[in-house]
Amino acid sequence: MTQVSPAAGRVADPSQLVDVDRLLAAYYELQPDPRVESQRVAFGTSGHRGSAFHASFNEAHILAVCEATCRYRQQKGIDGPLFLGRDTHALSGPAFKTALEVLAAHELDVRIDAADGYTPTPVISHAILTWNHVRRDHLADGVVITPSHNPPEDGGIKYNPPNGGPADTDVTGWIQAEANRLLESGVSGIKRLPFERAKAASTIRPHDYLSAYVDDLGAVVDLEAIRGAGLNLGVDPLGGASVAYWQAIGERHRLNLTVVNDVVDPTFRFMPLDWDGRIRMDPSSPHAMSGMIGLRERFDLAFGNDADADRHGIVTHGAGLMNPNHYLSAAIAYLVQHRPDWPPRAAVGKTLVSSSMIDRVTADLGRDLYEVPVGFKWFVAGLLDGSLSFGGEESAGASFLRRAGQPWTTDKDGIILCLLAAELTARLGRDPAALYRELTARLGDPVYRRVDAPATAEQKRRLQQLTPSDVPSSELAGEPILRVLTTAPGNGAPIGGIKVVVSNGWFAARPSGTEATYKIYAESFLGTEHLERLIREAQAIVDRAVSITKAP
């Protein structure tokens, strides 16, 4: 395995880089004011996130969240090991230490990386499911300290219960409420041990996360086919937690795999800037992935992961970086036809803002579609019991069953989605982009776009409460409206917004969970002009309903 430098891209100048020393000082020095909404604990679709600079991710938050998590475990009788991991963000280090101080003080059986390294989110999920397999008591759960693909100044923490996946709203709601109660009453009384004592405690045990995960990969992906095809693979971990994992995958499974950048730097100074001039480790962004796109001629396939490796980016010769919706469609088409041991009635899961191409592919395969609100948590139960074979999100997050039909992870796994692209190419003799083109030739060729627009907290609240009566028209973009959805077809859960469907397209509008914006997703099977009309009319509908000024 060799090392090469990624292609040059537009990177941050020194003045744009996060001041890590100042950030770490803010983590300990700034005290959040629970009377300020933005400084309270708030679990979105992927845990609590914030920045120490804004008093939204500080030591007090981690103390409160970890204490609340301990109390939740006690209330639910969860007494197995807690698998604890962290990514490469600057705030993940001190947050990991704070978490360990609280967990050790409660004398929990905590498993941390044996090499004191970084642990991807899917590896924690895999560890939980492996421990809990055939067990009925002393079940394990986990905590991952990561803000995923967010900028370098951000931090995050999320809880995975014994089902291995992102915690449902009843769990996160309880932990959030208890953590905020602790913030309000003061966190000085929370039990904790000094870090060195905590790390040396007998209840804190090393766990070889890397071997347990990497050595098991053959159960979910056909590594022999990849090796036999001799594919030349390139990977950029984007400075994230998968760095050591990709090195081990290439070496242990004897793949022709090159890690193009193995640097871990909390400023992420090597990252090409995203569309808005900020640094994000987003493998679905052509801006953030411009380095790998520039190297695509060197490899048969090239991949990227975000900082906690729960997202994937797939780069091919002809298509460059694949649109996540395109890759999900190709992956589903391939998997359903090449996993003979999967449950024959297992459905395919997608979020309601993912492409309708997935609907058409799934119907073409004779499988049921399970359409749910945004958030991977909605796929957890189905992946766990085998009623779902696959769950995917338009934001480049997905997971699927083992080759024999059992659960692999119940959280997003960007590593196996990358390896699946190589398996598909090895066995079909053409890459996922070529397979997607074949699908569009038969099933239609959609165009898809997401638009973000500013929104106040009150406007976001109104958007969440829209009803079908807020869409007074019977037509959208020249076609009769077929359905107006405020709950998901798959499980009846509120979608936190609205989706309007016509024969050849749709739009969905929902508020952002972390930013002062709302998002419109739209797709058309009639081309770009029709898509633009869909977006214009969608914005007009939302504007009228919640009095939001149109975005330029």
N, C-alpha and C positions, 0 to 999 in steps of 0.2 A: 504494500500500500504506500503510495507516494503522496507527497504534499505539493500542491501548486497554488499560486496566488489567484484569487478570483479576478475577473475582468474589472477594469476600472469603472466606477459609477460615480454619480454625484453624491459625495459624502459630506458630513457636517464639518464645518471649520471649528477650530478649538473653542471659539466663543459660544458655539451651540451645544457643546457637550455638557452633560450634567456634572456639577461639582460634587463628586462622590463624598469627599470629606464633609462638606456642608450638609449634604443630604443625610449622612449618618448621624451627624450632630443633631439635626432637626428631629430625627427619629426618637432620640432620647430626651431632648430638651423641650420640644413643643408639647403642650398638654391640650388635648382636644376639649372643646366646650360642648357638652352634650345638648345644650340649648340651641346650638347651631346645627341645622339639619345636615349640612354637608360634612360635619365632623363626627356624626354618629356612625355606629356600625350599620352597614346596609348590605345585605346579601342580595346580589343580582342573580343572573343566570349562572354565574361562575364564581360565587363566593364574594367576600368583601375585598374591594380594591380602593386604592387611593394613593396619595403622595404625602410623605412626611413634611414636605414644604408647605402643604395646605392643611396640616393638622388633620388629615383624613386617613393616614396610615402611620401610626406611631406606636411606641411601646405600650401605651395604655390600651390601645385597640387590641393588640395581640394578647396582653394579659387578660383582658375581659373576654375575648373570644375563646381562648384556651380554657379559662376557668369555666365558662358557660358550656363548653364542649365536655369537660370532665363531669359536670353536673348532669348533662344530657345522658352521657353514658351510664352514669349511676342510676338515673331514673329509669332507663330502659334495660338495665341489667346487662349491658355490654361489657364483658370482662376479659375478652381475649386481647391479643396484642394490638397496639395501635401503630400502624406503619406511617412513619413520618418522612417526608421528602421536601426538597427545596430545589428551586431553579437558580439561574445565574444572575438574576437582577441584584443590584447592590443592596436593596432593602431585605432581600431574602435571607442574607447572612445573619444580621442582628435579629430578625424576626424568628429565625430558626432557634437562636440561642434563647430568646425570651420564651418561646413555646416549650423548649426542653426544660427550662427552669420550673415552669408551672406543672408540666406533665410528670416530671420526676418528683416534685413535692407531693403529688397525689399518689405516688408509688405505682404508676401505671406501667405495664409491660410495653415499653416503647422500642420499636425496631428502627434503627438508623443505618445509613449506608456504611458498610464495613470499611470502605476506603475513604470515608469522609468526603464523598463526592456528591454530585448532583443527581437528582432522581426525577425522571420524567413522570408526568401525571399518569399515563397508561401503565407504567411499571408499578405504581402504587395500587391501581385497580387490579392488575394481574396478581399482585401479592395478596391482596385481600381475598379474591376469589379462590386462589390456590389454597390458602389457609382454611377457608370456610367450606371447601368442597367436602361433601358428605358429613360435615359437622352440624350438630344441632345446638350445641352450647359452646361457651367460651369463644364466641365469634369475634372476629377481627374487624377493625375499621381503619380509617386513615385520615391524615391531614396532609395537604400539599400547600407549600408556601410558594405562591407564584401569582403574578398578574397576567400570565399567558403572554400574548404578543404585545402588550402595552409598552409605552416608552420607558426608557431607562430609569426615570425618576419615580416610577410607580412601584407599588408593592401589592401583594394580594395573598389571601389565605382562604382555603376552601376545605370543606369537610366531606369525606366520602363514608357513608354508613356501611353496615355489613353487606349490603347488596353490591358494593364496589363502585357504584356510579355517583354522579353528582347528587347531593342530597336534595330531596323534594322540598316543596315550600313549607310543609308542616314542620319539617326538621329545621330548616334554615330560619323559619319564622320564630321558632322557640329559642334557638341559639342567639339570634339577633336581638330578640326582646330581652333575654337574660343578660346578654353582653351590655346592652344599653342601660339596663338597670344598674349593673355594676359600675359603668362609667359615671352614672348620675350619683351613686353613693360614694364613689371614690375607690380606686383600684389599689390603694396602699395596703389594704388588708388581705389581698389575694396571696395565698400561699405560694412561695417560690423558693428555690434553692439557688445559691450562687452557681454560676454556670459550670465551673470546674468540678464542683461537687455533684452537680446534676449529671454531667456527662460520665462521671465515674461511678454513679449509682448502680447497684446490682440489677435494678429493673430496666436499665437502658442497655439494650443488647445490639451488637452489630448484626447486620443482615446483608448477605451478598445479593443485592437486588439485581445487579448486572447479569450474573450467571443464571439466576433463576429465570430471568426474562429471555435473555439472548439464547440460552440453550434450549428453550421451549418453542422458539419461533417456527420450527418445522411443523408444529402441530396446527399452525394457522395459515402458513404460506408454503408453497411448494419450492423450497430452497434448492432441491436437487435439480429441478427444471431450470432455475436461474443459473445455477453453477454449470450445468451441462450445456447451456446455450452460450456460455462465455461472454455474456453481455458486459459491456464496459459502462460502469455506473459511476456517477459523480454525486456527491452529497455535500450540501452546506448546512450544518446545524444552526447557522445564524447566531453563533455564540451561545447557544442554549444548552440545556441539560442532556441532550442526546449525543454530545460530542464523543464521550467515551463509548457509548453504546454502538455508534456506527463503526468506530474502529474495531470493536469486538465482533460485530456482525460480519464484517469483511474477513477478519482473520479466522474466526472460529468456524465459519461456514465456507471458507475458501472461495469467496466471491471476488471478482475483478472489480473492486470498489475503491474509489479514491475520495477521501475527505478533503475537500478543496480548501477548507479553512478550519483549523482546530483551535483558534484563538478564543479564549474566554476573557473578556474585559468588560467590567460593569458599565463603562461609558458606551459600549457598543460602537466605538468610533469607526469601525470598519464597515458598518452597515450603510448601504445606499439609502438616501433619504426617501421617505414615502411621498405620496402625492401632494401633501400639504407642507412639505419641508421639515417634517418631524421624523424622528427615528422610531420605527416600529419593526418588530421581528415577525412580520406577517408574511408567511410563505405563499399566500394567495395574491399578494400585491405584485404587479409587474415592476413597480418601482423598487420595492424592497428586495425583489428577486432579480434585479437587473444583472447582478454579477453572474448568477447561474445561467440566465438567458444568454449572456455573452459567451458562455463556455459551452453552449449546447452542441456545437460541432465536434467537440472533443469526446463526447459520450453518446452512447446509444440512448440513455435516459439520464436525467439529472433530477435531484430531489432537494427539497428544503423542509425544515421544520421550524416551528416557533420555539420560544424559550423553554416551554415545558413539554414540547413534542406532542401536543395533542392535535395539532393541525399539520396538514401536508401541502406541499407544492410539487407539481409534476411538470417537468420541462421535457419536451420532445423536439426532435430535429425540425419537423415541419411546422408545428403549431407554436413553438416557444412554450411559454407558461400556459398550461391548460386552465381555462375557466373552471372553477370548482364544480359548477353544475354539470359541465361537460364530462369531467372525469367521474363524478358520481354516477352519471348515466351509463358510461362505459363500464365502470366497475360492477354495477348491478347486473348489466347484461352478461358480462363474463362470469361472474360468480354463480349466478343461478344455474348456468349451463355447465359449470365445471366443479360443482360440489354435490356429487351424487348422494352423499351420506347426510346431507342437510334434511331437516324435517320437510316433507313435501308440501305441507300446508303453511309453512312459515311465511309471514308477510314481509314486505319491504317497507321500512319506515323512512319518512322524510318530514322535514318541517314545512309549514305552509308557505314560507317564502322561498322555498327551493323550486327549481325549474319543473314545469309541467311535462318536460321531456321525460322526467322520471316516471310520471304517471303513465305515459305512453309506452315506455320501455317495460314497465311492470305489467301492464295489461297485455302487451305483446307476448310476454313470457307466461301468461296465465296465472300470475300471482296477485294476491290481494295487496292493496296499498294501505298503509297506516299513516295518515297525515295528522300531525300534531302541532301545537304552538312552538314558537322558538324556544330552544333549550334542550340540551341532550338528555336531561333528566327524564324526559318523556319516553325515552327508548329503553331505560334501564330494566324495567320489569320484563319486557318482551325479550330482550337479549338474554336475560337471566334464565327464563323458563323455555326459551327456544321458540316462542310464538313469533318472534322476529328473527330473521336471518341477517338483517342489515339495518343500520340506522345511520342517516346522514344529514348534514346541515349544509346550506349554501355557503357558509363561512369556512369551508374546507375542514370540517370535522366529521369523522365517521368511525365506525367500528363494525365488525362482523363476527360470525361464529367461527369456531375452530373447524378444521376440515371434517372432523367426525361429527360436528353438529352441536357441541357443547359450547358454553360461553367462554370467550377468550378474555375480553375486558368489557365492562359495562360503562366505561368512559371512553371518550374519543382517543383514538390511537393513530397518530400521524405516521409512526414508524411502519406499521403493517400496511397502511394505505400506500406508502411509497414502495414497499417490497411487492405489493400486489401488482403494481404497474409493471414491475420487472417480470413477475410470473406470467402475467397476461401476454407480454411481448415475447417471452421465451416460448410459450405454448402455442400462440397464434401466429407467430412470425410477423406481426405488425403491432405497432404501439397503440396506446389507448386513444390517441388523437385520431389515428386511422380508423379504429373501431367506431369512434363517435361519428365520423363522417359517414360511415356505412349506415349507422342508425338514422342519421338525419335524411339520408337518401330515401329511406323507407317510411319514416315516421314524421318528417317535417323538420324544419331548421329554424329554431326559435332565436330571437334576440332578447336580451335581458339587461336590465339596468336598475341600479339603486340610486336614489336621490336623497340627500340629507338636507334638511332645512331647519333654521332656528326655531325653538319652541320654549316657552316659559314652563315652569312647573305646573301652573294651572292649565295651560293649553295641553300639556302632556296628559294631565288627569282627564280632561274632557275627551281626548282622543281615545283613551282606554275605555271610555264609557259609551262610545258610539253604538248605535243600534241600526238595524236595516232601514228604519224610517228616516235616518239621516242621509240616505241615498234616494232622493225623490225621483230621479230619472229612471226610465225603463230601458234606456240605452246607454252604452258606453263605447266610445270610439266607433260609432256606426253599427254596432251589433247589439242585439237584445241581451240584456243582463239575465244570466241563467241562475246565479246564486249570489246572495249577499251573506257573508259569513262573519259572525262575531264569536263563534265557538269552532273548534277544530273538528273536522269530520271524523277523524280517527278515534278520538276519546271524549269529545264533547267539552273539553276544557276551554275556558275563555282564552281568546288569542291576544287580549290586551290591545285591541285595535279592530281593524275591519279588513276583509278581503272581498273583492268584487270580481266575479268570473263571467266571461263571455266565451263564445265558441272558440275563438282563436287568440285568446289572451286573458290577462287578469292583472289586477294590481292589489297590493296589500299596503296598509299604512299602520304603523305602530310607533310608539315613543321609544327613544333610546333609553336603556336602563342605566347608563352611566354618564351621558352627556346631555347638554341642554339643546337637544335636537329631536326631530321626528324623522322617520325614514319611510320613504315610499319605494316599494319594490314593484317592478312591472315587467311583464314579458309578453311578447307577441310572436305568433307564428306567421304573421303576414308581412314582416319586414320592419325596417327602421322607422319609416314614416308613420306606420300604425303605432309603433311603440311610443314615439314622441307624442302622438295624439292621446294615447292612453295616459301618459304621465301628466300632460297638461290638464286633462279632464279630471284625473285623480287628485291633483293638487287643488283644483277648483272645488271639488267635493269636500276635501278636508278643510280647506280655507273657510268655506261657508259654515261647516259644522262646528269648528272650534275657533274661528276668527283668527287664524294664523295668516300672517302676511306671506305672500308667495316669495319663494327663494328666487334669486336671479337665475 
